[in-house]
Amino acid sequence: MKQTFTEQLQMEAKPLWDAIYGHPFLKEIKDGTLPLDTFKYYLAQDYLYLEGFARSVAIILAKAPDAQILEEVSHRVMTPVERPLHQELLELVGLSSEEINSRDRSPTTTAYVNHMLTTASMHGLGPAAAALLPCPWTYHLMRERVGPSEHPLYSKWTSFYVEGFLENSVAAWRSFVDRSAQDATASEIAAMRYAFMTSSRYEYMFWNMAYTREAWPV
């Protein structure tokens, strides 16, 4: 059976994704040894990242080529799957959304969000969806690559992904990319591949940024 385009992309990104699942941040989440301040830093940056993700989806929504795509993409906007999880975790660690919004995005978060927004602004549905896909897909696969945590707080975070709450989101974004690839030109295919691989690299960098609590140098 012929591979779908997203299956091809996943195979190409395998070295990057293997590096993600082997990152010490996720290893320490699993065994419960990650410092709480590091996790709090991650939560704050992830909250800011998801705002950028939502804005990118809104741009895609405005460019939807037909009514069916418009309806399907709008469901991605109107279903902020991870927001309730964030609100619960932020309360548990003593962070408010107001406090987070007063912070700056880290250099890596800024670059990743700019990549998504630029791709969504300059390209059509295929490359834009390809830029957004690695985030939910790599998180969804943590259920089999990372598994549950032994830490009472971190287990609340991992259980969301272990229980498969991103499955529908991943299926939707993969569908957008695969359908776009069917009639895409060579340059459009190249743009989708670049967007996907760049976001996969940023996914690894995001974990590393959180682990080191990255700050602006000046």
C-alpha positions in Angstrom: 0.0 0.0 0.0 1.4 3.4 -1.0 2.4 5.7 1.9 0.5 8.9 2.5 2.5 12.1 2.3 2.3 12.5 6.1 3.7 9.0 6.6 6.6 10.0 4.3 7.1 13.1 6.4 7.1 11.1 9.6 9.7 8.7 8.3 11.9 11.7 7.3 11.5 13.3 10.7 12.2 10.0 12.6 15.8 11.0 13.7 14.5 14.3 15.0 11.5 12.7 16.8 13.8 10.0 18.3 15.9 12.9 19.7 12.7 14.5 21.2 11.6 11.3 23.0 15.2 10.8 24.3 15.5 14.3 25.7 16.2 14.5 29.4 13.2 16.8 30.0 10.9 13.9 29.1 13.0 11.3 30.8 12.9 13.3 34.1 9.1 14.0 33.7 8.6 10.2 33.5 10.7 9.3 36.5 9.5 12.4 38.5 12.9 14.0 39.0 12.4 17.1 36.8 12.7 20.3 39.0 9.4 22.0 39.6 10.7 25.4 38.5 11.7 23.8 35.2 8.2 22.5 34.7 6.7 25.9 35.6 8.9 27.5 33.0 7.8 25.0 30.4 4.1 25.6 31.2 4.5 29.3 30.9 6.2 29.1 27.5 3.8 26.4 26.2 0.9 28.7 27.2 2.5 31.5 25.1 3.2 29.1 22.3 -0.4 27.9 22.1 -1.5 31.4 21.7 0.7 31.7 18.6 -0.6 28.3 17.4 -4.2 29.6 17.7 -3.4 32.7 15.8 -1.9 30.6 13.0 -5.0 28.5 12.8 -7.1 31.7 12.5 -5.0 32.8 9.5 -5.6 29.3 7.9 -9.3 29.7 8.6 -9.4 33.0 6.7 -7.7 31.2 3.7 -10.0 28.1 3.6 -10.5 27.3 -0.1 -14.1 25.9 0.3 -16.9 25.5 2.8 -15.9 22.0 3.8 -12.4 23.0 4.7 -13.7 26.1 6.4 -15.9 24.0 8.7 -13.2 21.5 9.4 -10.6 24.2 10.3 -13.0 26.2 12.4 -13.5 23.1 14.6 -9.7 23.3 15.3 -10.2 26.9 16.4 -13.3 26.3 18.5 -11.9 23.3 20.3 -8.9 24.4 22.4 -8.2 20.9 23.6 -5.3 21.6 25.9 -6.5 24.8 27.5 -8.4 23.1 30.3 -5.3 21.1 31.1 -3.2 24.2 31.2 -5.6 26.0 33.5 -5.6 23.0 36.0 -1.8 22.7 36.0 -1.2 26.4 36.3 -3.4 26.5 39.4 -1.6 23.6 40.9 1.9 25.2 40.4 0.7 28.7 41.5 0.9 30.5 38.1 -1.9 32.8 36.8 -2.6 33.5 33.1 -2.1 37.2 33.9 1.4 36.5 35.2 2.3 34.4 32.1 1.0 37.0 29.7 3.2 39.6 31.4 6.3 37.5 30.5 8.2 37.5 27.2 8.4 34.6 24.9 11.8 32.9 25.0 14.0 33.2 21.9 13.0 29.7 20.8 9.3 30.2 21.5 9.5 33.5 19.5 11.2 31.8 16.6 8.8 28.9 16.5 5.7 31.0 16.7 7.1 33.3 14.0 7.7 30.3 11.8 4.1 29.2 12.1 2.7 32.6 11.5 4.9 33.3 8.5 4.1 30.0 6.9 0.3 30.5 7.5 0.5 34.0 6.1 2.6 33.3 3.0 1.3 29.9 1.9 -1.9 28.0 1.5 -3.5 25.3 3.6 -0.9 22.6 2.9 2.3 24.2 4.1 0.4 26.0 6.9 -1.1 22.7 8.2 2.3 21.0 7.8 3.9 23.6 10.0 1.3 23.0 12.8 1.2 19.2 12.6 4.4 18.2 14.4 3.3 19.7 17.7 0.1 17.7 18.3 1.5 14.6 16.5 4.7 14.4 18.6 2.7 15.0 21.8 0.2 12.4 20.9 2.9 9.8 20.3 4.3 10.4 23.8 1.6 7.9 25.0 3.8 5.1 23.5 7.2 6.7 23.5 7.2 8.2 27.0 4.2 6.8 28.9 2.8 7.8 32.3 4.8 9.7 34.9 5.5 8.4 38.4 5.2 12.0 39.8 1.7 13.0 41.2 1.8 16.4 39.4 3.5 15.4 36.2 1.2 12.4 35.8 -1.7 14.8 35.4 0.2 16.3 32.4 1.3 13.0 30.9 -2.1 11.3 31.3 -3.7 13.8 28.9 -1.5 12.5 26.1 -1.4 8.9 27.3 -5.2 8.8 27.2 -5.2 10.0 23.6 -7.0 13.4 23.8 -5.0 14.7 20.8 -6.0 11.8 18.5 -8.7 13.7 16.6 -6.6 16.8 16.3 -3.7 14.8 14.8 -6.1 13.1 12.4 -7.5 16.4 11.2 -4.2 18.1 10.6 -2.8 15.0 8.8 -5.9 15.0 6.6 -5.3 18.6 5.6 -1.7 17.9 4.7 -2.5 14.7 2.8 -5.3 16.2 0.8 -3.3 19.2 -0.1 -0.4 17.0 -1.3 -2.6 15.1 -3.7 -2.8 18.0 -6.2 0.2 20.0 -5.1 2.9 21.2 -7.4 6.6 20.3 -6.8 7.2 23.7 -5.2 4.2 23.2 -2.9 5.4 19.8 -1.8 8.8 21.3 -1.1 7.1 24.0 1.0 5.1 21.5 3.0 8.2 19.3 3.6 10.2 22.4 4.7 7.5 23.6 7.0 7.0 20.2 8.6 10.7 19.5 9.1 11.4 23.0 10.5 8.6 22.6 13.0 10.0 19.2 14.0 13.3 20.8 14.7 11.6 23.5 16.7 9.8 20.8 18.7 13.2 19.4 19.8 14.5 22.9 20.5 11.4 23.7 22.6 12.1 20.8 25.0 15.8 21.9 25.2 14.7 25.5 25.8 12.5 24.4 28.7 15.1 22.2 30.2 17.7 25.0 30.2 15.1 27.7 31.1 16.4 29.7 28.1 16.6 33.4 28.5 17.5 36.3 26.2 21.2 36.9 26.3 20.9 40.7 26.7 
